[in-house]
Amino acid sequence: MHQLTSKIFPVKKLKANYKAIVVSIILLVLWLVFFFAQAEPLKSISEFGGFLFLGIAGAIAANSTGAGGGVVFVPSFQALSMDVEHIIATSFAIQCFGMTMGSISWLNFFRGHDQQKIEKVSLFYRTLGVSIPFSILGLFLVQYANWQAMSSINNMFSLFSLVFGVIVLLHCVYVRSRSSHRGVIELTKLEILLIAATSFIGGIITAWISVGVGEILAVILLLRGFSVMFSVAAGVMVSACTVLAGVPFFIYNQLISYDVLMYAAPGALIGGFIARYIAQALGAKKLKLFLGLWILLVGLIGIF
């Protein structure tokens, strides 16, 4: 009996996952407290319960491609006639849950003891060390220095997404996948400059429309010869850090729709957790194709 139980519930796996289990229980208890604190909790299910599935869908798409979930959330909130400020703020808040969970999942993917894994982790951290500060700087300039978006920013970003989507698809067809560590553990000076500049621009765009920096970084890394898994994971993590840095601004200004967040956030956690496994199941080439098509979709949604 003991042997059978051990096979079904391996002790090592349980020990490895106990932290995640404890965190999940704490989050569940907090959610239940918030839920029952409402005046009419059952009524809120009928009004906002559908956002649970929206959160799952948005987080899966975001964390399996590196692009933010804003492209799913923003059109959905627009259909509900929410004003622009509340749309961006609520999208940021949801992504804090989904992208953070996705980041943890992708980070575990890169951990290991063999030399190739060590080099991947080293290069991965160096990439994020360049990207994250510049992305947050771009974000803060919009939020606190009041950098206003140009009137045609959505059209510009849509065009940008269409161009990059085509580039990724062409890359998928004509270029073979390459190792993410490429035999080295350092970024070139050109790559550092390119990552810093594009992350800064991506942070600005993300502050305006809640999506951008993860997508841009993933594509740039892919075009520089990094593997699709490496590129997507980096896009997810820089997006997570960017939205986490930006959400206090929206909390302070009371712009987040907490009724929506209460249901979308658990969905985003679920989607963020399973997205990496979906990406692995697809494989590098199919994931690259999915990434290219997803970026094209971002552009087409912005146009129409």
Beta strands, then each sheet from edge to edge (+ up, - down):
end
